[in-house]
Amino acid sequence: MADGWTDGDSPFHAGEQTVQERLGVRDIEDWARKVVRPFLPEQHREFHTSLSFLIAAALDRRGRPWATLLTGPDGFVTSPDPKSLVMDGVLLGGDPLDGALSPGSHLGLLGIDLATRRRNRVNGRIREFCDNVVVFDVDQSFGNCPQYIRERAWTRVTDAPAGTSEEFDRLTQEQCEWIGAADTFFIASGHTGEGESPTFGMDASHRGGEPGFVQIVNNRRIQFPDFAGNNHYNTLGNIILNPKVGFLFVDFPTGSLLQLTGRASIDWKSEAVARIPGARRIVTFDIEEIRERRHASPLRWEASAEFVRSLRLIEKIPESEEITSFVFEARDGAPLPIFEAGQYLPIELEVPNVEGPVGRTYSLSGPPSTDRYRISVKREAMGIASRHLHDSAEVGTIIDARHPAGEDLMLPCIQCPVVLISAGVGITPMVSLLHALVEEGDERPVWFLHGARDGARHVLSEETRELAARRKNVHLHFAYSRPTDGDELGRNYDSEGRINGQLVLDLVDVPDAHYLICGPTGFMAEIQGVLERHNVPLERIHTESFGPSGR
């Protein structure tokens, strides 16, 4: 079966091409020919048939688009061949599409697994519809990246309350609160032109963001910012040719559905767009009809979900033979979640020949005051993630990351003296902490003690010295265990040997100090033991170990 499109055919219709031209991304065409296929690849067939639900987009009997949730028993989706799907028992009670699906109807499907953040889209037509069983013919199939998908586990319930369905022509206060708290919704849009084309039909699309990203303008109008995506512009391309759209909001803990149909418009570059960081456009939706269906689905999902952001690598800075810094910004240009000095960044990497994403956590080594994330990573000979970052990641590489986390090395008090102690790559969170202490104008006494093998392996040393020079209350001490001929005592380092507990006691004589320690396990254990024997309370000793696994 052919993998793409014949010469002269495009996987995009006129509306999508118009948006791409307007935004200067028409070069997406050549790449899209390889990934938008007129059939289901084997991995897409396996994915769709493993799902417990699908999101669908179709027209009701009055020609209005609705987004809805299709579900059935385990295995309700099958794929007899690469050109078709069969869905058994799909429509739930009170669905506005009830009675509207028939042979020849356009149908857009979004397969999305919230638990794994995978999604694939497939568009086509209904070949047969009988006894709530849909036989579906594929026109287009393509994958979507996991950007903006909230991770949620799900369960199936058998004793759910009876479902109810009500119609409204404007939002109630409760519905406004539902939408205002949403971090996820789905859009139905579509376009058909003259003649026949696989680019015509319905699209089901996903949108995600922080709660509150969908704004209530009034009880008949809502809007949301549109951020950077895959440059296909399926939904926007549909809207400029046909403004009729449908929205679906799912109340995940109860399985309730809020479905809206109406018309959309696009604000391309007004002052309102400029006021939303990272927004490329604002889509406004005027509501014509609402269907609220309580407990409609037998599925339940977690109420809260962790947001995963796509990050773009913008700088790759060798710090030594072993350690490289990687600087990331948000792929969509929107603000990144603020982090506290001492926290780490959980990341996910797609590594060739490794099944599933490889997750690691790396301390944030940059200043918390910036809108970028910097991690400084040591290349471990057996480390899957660190070797991939060092050897394969280049400027422009996209990775996924969760919110910064970790409390072990966050500043424990407001005014107490602080002793930052590290060895090797353990310096990374300490530099971030030093940034915070210096940039906030903190006047408390600060000691920064670090041990390295020699000057060539002493990373971020100049940055540390420059920060310390800005504050008289910051005291530096660098110890080299094996200084080279090029290392000058008193200029590059302050003592020969390792950082140990006795050295810490010799340098710091402040009874109420807090000690933050990061490095190899043995290094930390020795220092902690010495401090405890000198009656430093455990609550004033804070540790975090670094090892070959990345954390």
HUNOR-V366800 format. One record per pair of residues at least 12 apart in sequence whose ideal C-beta (glycine too) atoms are under 6 Angstrom apart, sorted by the first residue. I is the first residue (numbers start at 1). GAP is how many residues later the second one is. Records with the same first field share a line. If there is no record, write none. Layout:
BEGIN
I: GAP ; GAP
END
This chain:
BEGIN
1: 38
4: 29
5: 28
11: 21 ; 25
13: 186
15: 176 ; 222 ; 225 ; 226
16: 217 ; 221
19: 214 ; 217 ; 218
20: 213
25: 206
28: 203
35: 107
36: 104 ; 106
37: 104
38: 160
39: 43 ; 44 ; 99
40: 42 ; 98 ; 101
44: 76 ; 97
45: 34
47: 64 ; 73
48: 29 ; 63
49: 28 ; 29 ; 30
51: 60
52: 247
53: 16 ; 18
54: 16 ; 55 ; 57
55: 55 ; 131 ; 149
56: 12 ; 14 ; 53 ; 148
57: 51 ; 131 ; 145 ; 146 ; 147
58: 39 ; 49 ; 144
60: 36 ; 37 ; 40
61: 39
64: 197
65: 123 ; 125 ; 179 ; 180 ; 181
66: 30 ; 31 ; 122 ; 180 ; 193 ; 195
67: 119 ; 121 ; 179 ; 181
68: 27 ; 29
69: 228
70: 20
71: 226
72: 16 ; 17
76: 12 ; 13
83: 55
84: 53
85: 51
86: 49
87: 47
88: 45
89: 43
90: 44
91: 41
92: 204
93: 70
94: 71 ; 199
96: 195
101: 25 ; 28
102: 27
103: 23 ; 25
105: 21
106: 19 ; 95 ; 96
107: 19 ; 95
108: 15 ; 94 ; 95 ; 96
109: 13 ; 95
110: 94
114: 38
115: 38
117: 29 ; 32 ; 34
119: 25
120: 23
121: 21
122: 16 ; 19
123: 16 ; 17 ; 78
124: 12 ; 13 ; 14 ; 15
125: 12
139: 59
140: 58
147: 163
148: 60
149: 59
150: 33 ; 34 ; 58 ; 155 ; 157
151: 154 ; 155
152: 149 ; 150 ; 153
153: 149
154: 145 ; 147
155: 145
156: 142 ; 143
157: 141 ; 143
160: 135
161: 134
163: 132 ; 133
164: 130
165: 128
166: 126
167: 124
168: 122
170: 49 ; 50
171: 48
176: 40
178: 80
179: 35 ; 70
180: 36
181: 30
182: 32 ; 67
183: 28
184: 24
185: 22 ; 62 ; 64
186: 20 ; 62
187: 18 ; 48 ; 58
188: 16 ; 58
189: 14 ; 46 ; 49 ; 56
190: 12 ; 48
191: 47 ; 50 ; 51
203: 31
205: 30
220: 67
221: 65
222: 63
223: 59 ; 61
224: 59
225: 51 ; 54 ; 57
226: 54 ; 55 ; 57
227: 51 ; 105 ; 107
228: 104
239: 25
243: 20 ; 21
244: 19
245: 19
246: 15
247: 13
252: 49
253: 50
254: 41
255: 40 ; 42 ; 44 ; 45
256: 38 ; 39
257: 36 ; 39
258: 34
259: 32
260: 27 ; 30
261: 27 ; 28
262: 23 ; 24 ; 25 ; 26
263: 23
264: 19 ; 21
265: 19
266: 15 ; 17
267: 15
268: 13
277: 57 ; 58
278: 54 ; 55 ; 56
306: 96
308: 92 ; 94
309: 92
310: 21 ; 88 ; 90
311: 17 ; 88 ; 90
312: 17 ; 19 ; 86
313: 13 ; 15 ; 80 ; 82 ; 84
314: 13 ; 15
315: 12
319: 140
320: 137 ; 139
322: 56 ; 57
323: 53 ; 55 ; 102 ; 136
324: 66
325: 49 ; 51
326: 49
327: 45 ; 47
328: 45
329: 43
331: 67
335: 36
336: 35
337: 66
339: 25 ; 29 ; 65
340: 70
341: 27 ; 91 ; 92 ; 95
342: 67 ; 68 ; 87 ; 91
343: 21 ; 61 ; 63
344: 17 ; 19 ; 62
345: 17 ; 19 ; 28 ; 30 ; 56 ; 59
346: 15 ; 56
347: 13 ; 52 ; 54
348: 52
349: 36 ; 39 ; 50
351: 33 ; 37
358: 26 ; 27
360: 25 ; 190
361: 190
362: 13 ; 15
363: 65 ; 66
364: 68
365: 63 ; 66 ; 67
367: 68
368: 68
369: 70
376: 52
377: 12
378: 47
380: 168
383: 165
385: 165
408: 134 ; 136
409: 20 ; 107 ; 135
412: 102
415: 29
416: 96 ; 98
417: 27 ; 28 ; 93 ; 96
418: 28 ; 96
419: 28 ; 89 ; 94 ; 96
420: 13 ; 28 ; 96
421: 28 ; 96
422: 28 ; 96 ; 97
423: 28 ; 76 ; 96 ; 100
424: 95
425: 121
426: 92 ; 93 ; 120
427: 23
429: 89
431: 29
434: 14 ; 33
438: 29 ; 32 ; 33
443: 30
445: 28
446: 27 ; 28
447: 28 ; 61
448: 28
449: 28 ; 50
450: 28
451: 28 ; 47 ; 48
452: 28
453: 28 ; 29
454: 26 ; 28 ; 29 ; 30 ; 33
455: 32 ; 37
477: 17 ; 30
478: 15 ; 16
479: 16 ; 18 ; 20
480: 13
481: 17
500: 26
501: 25 ; 26 ; 29
514: 26
515: 26
516: 26
517: 26
518: 26
521: 24
524: 19
528: 13
END
